[in-house]
Amino acid sequence: MSFRKVFVVVAAIAALGVAAGAAVAQTSQQKALIDSAKAAGSVGEQADGYLGFRQPSSDGALTQAVQATNAARRAAYARSAADAGTSADVAGARMFETQLLPRISSGQWYRNAAGQWVQR
């Protein structure tokens, strides 16, 4: 296999581990809050691999849920980056491209690499 193919396989495996780590870090209530906010368009995925607020929120529970999820993702991206010999920023961006972006439902919003919010 070429270096590129090996790298893609390793990145995909690492991304799956990151997704599992992020999912474990949030409670079912936090996931429900985030899913509801995504459906309403106030929260979306970002090209850096983190959740972001499309609209400011005064909901403390939602803010805490987003922060907890992002903290878990940050730790998972750091572990993945260390294993792959890259940076956490690169790991987060790859996670967005390979795992998060394809899972964004029609009607939901995401922030692209140019910093623009786009509705799918």
C-alpha positions as CSV (number, residue, x, y, z in Angstrom):
1,M,0.0,0.0,0.0
2,S,1.1,3.5,-0.7
3,F,1.9,5.9,2.2
4,R,-1.3,7.9,1.3
5,K,-3.5,4.8,1.6
6,V,-2.0,3.8,4.9
7,F,-2.4,7.4,6.2
8,V,-6.1,7.5,5.2
9,V,-6.7,4.1,6.8
10,V,-5.0,5.2,10.1
11,A,-6.9,8.5,10.0
12,A,-10.2,6.8,9.5
13,I,-9.6,4.4,12.4
14,A,-8.5,7.2,14.6
15,A,-11.6,9.2,13.7
16,L,-13.8,6.4,14.7
17,G,-12.1,6.3,18.1
18,V,-12.5,10.0,18.4
19,A,-16.2,9.8,17.7
20,A,-16.6,7.1,20.3
21,G,-14.8,9.1,22.9
22,A,-16.9,12.2,22.2
23,A,-20.1,10.2,22.4
24,V,-19.1,8.7,25.8
25,A,-18.4,12.1,27.3
26,Q,-21.9,13.5,26.9
27,T,-24.9,12.3,28.8
28,S,-28.1,11.3,27.0
29,Q,-29.7,14.5,28.2
30,Q,-26.9,16.6,26.8
31,K,-27.1,14.8,23.5
32,A,-30.8,15.4,23.4
33,L,-30.3,19.1,24.0
34,I,-27.6,19.4,21.3
35,D,-29.7,17.4,18.8
36,S,-32.6,19.7,19.5
37,A,-30.5,22.8,19.1
38,K,-29.1,21.4,15.8
39,A,-32.6,20.8,14.5
40,A,-33.6,24.4,15.5
41,G,-30.5,25.8,13.8
42,S,-28.9,27.4,16.9
43,V,-26.0,24.9,17.1
44,G,-24.0,23.3,14.4
45,E,-20.9,21.4,13.6
46,Q,-17.8,23.4,12.6
47,A,-15.0,22.7,10.1
48,D,-12.5,22.5,13.1
49,G,-14.4,19.5,14.5
50,Y,-16.2,21.3,17.3
51,L,-19.7,22.3,18.0
52,G,-20.5,26.0,17.7
53,F,-23.3,28.4,18.4
54,R,-24.9,29.8,15.3
55,Q,-27.0,32.0,17.4
56,P,-26.2,33.1,21.0
57,S,-27.9,31.0,23.7
58,S,-29.0,31.9,27.1
59,D,-29.7,28.3,27.9
60,G,-27.2,27.3,30.5
61,A,-27.8,23.6,30.1
62,L,-27.2,23.8,26.4
63,T,-24.1,25.8,26.8
64,Q,-22.8,23.3,29.3
65,A,-23.6,20.4,27.0
66,V,-21.8,22.0,24.1
67,Q,-18.8,22.8,26.3
68,A,-18.7,19.2,27.7
69,T,-18.9,17.7,24.2
70,N,-16.2,20.1,22.9
71,A,-13.9,19.3,25.8
72,A,-14.2,15.6,25.2
73,R,-13.6,16.2,21.5
74,R,-10.5,18.3,22.3
75,A,-9.0,15.5,24.4
76,A,-9.8,12.9,21.8
77,Y,-8.3,15.0,19.0
78,A,-5.2,15.4,21.1
79,R,-4.9,11.7,21.6
80,S,-5.5,11.0,17.9
81,A,-3.0,13.6,16.9
82,A,-0.3,12.1,19.1
83,D,-0.9,8.7,17.6
84,A,-0.8,10.0,14.1
85,G,2.1,12.4,14.6
86,T,0.1,15.5,13.7
87,S,-1.7,18.4,15.5
88,A,-5.0,18.4,17.3
89,D,-6.2,21.0,14.8
90,V,-5.5,18.7,11.9
91,A,-7.2,15.8,13.7
92,G,-10.3,17.9,14.4
93,A,-10.5,19.1,10.8
94,R,-10.1,15.5,9.5
95,M,-12.8,14.3,11.9
96,F,-15.2,17.0,10.5
97,E,-14.5,16.0,6.9
98,T,-14.7,12.3,7.3
99,Q,-17.2,11.7,10.1
100,L,-19.2,14.8,11.1
101,L,-20.0,16.5,7.7
102,P,-21.4,13.3,6.2
103,R,-23.8,12.9,9.2
104,I,-25.2,16.4,9.1
105,S,-28.9,16.1,8.3
106,S,-30.8,18.1,5.7
107,G,-31.8,21.4,7.1
108,Q,-29.1,21.5,9.8
109,W,-26.3,24.1,9.7
110,Y,-22.5,23.8,9.7
111,R,-19.7,26.3,9.6
112,N,-17.3,25.7,6.7
113,A,-13.6,26.2,6.6
114,A,-14.2,29.8,5.4
115,G,-16.1,30.6,8.6
116,Q,-19.5,30.8,6.9
117,W,-22.6,29.1,8.2
118,V,-24.2,26.9,5.6
119,Q,-27.4,25.0,5.7
120,R,-27.4,21.5,4.3
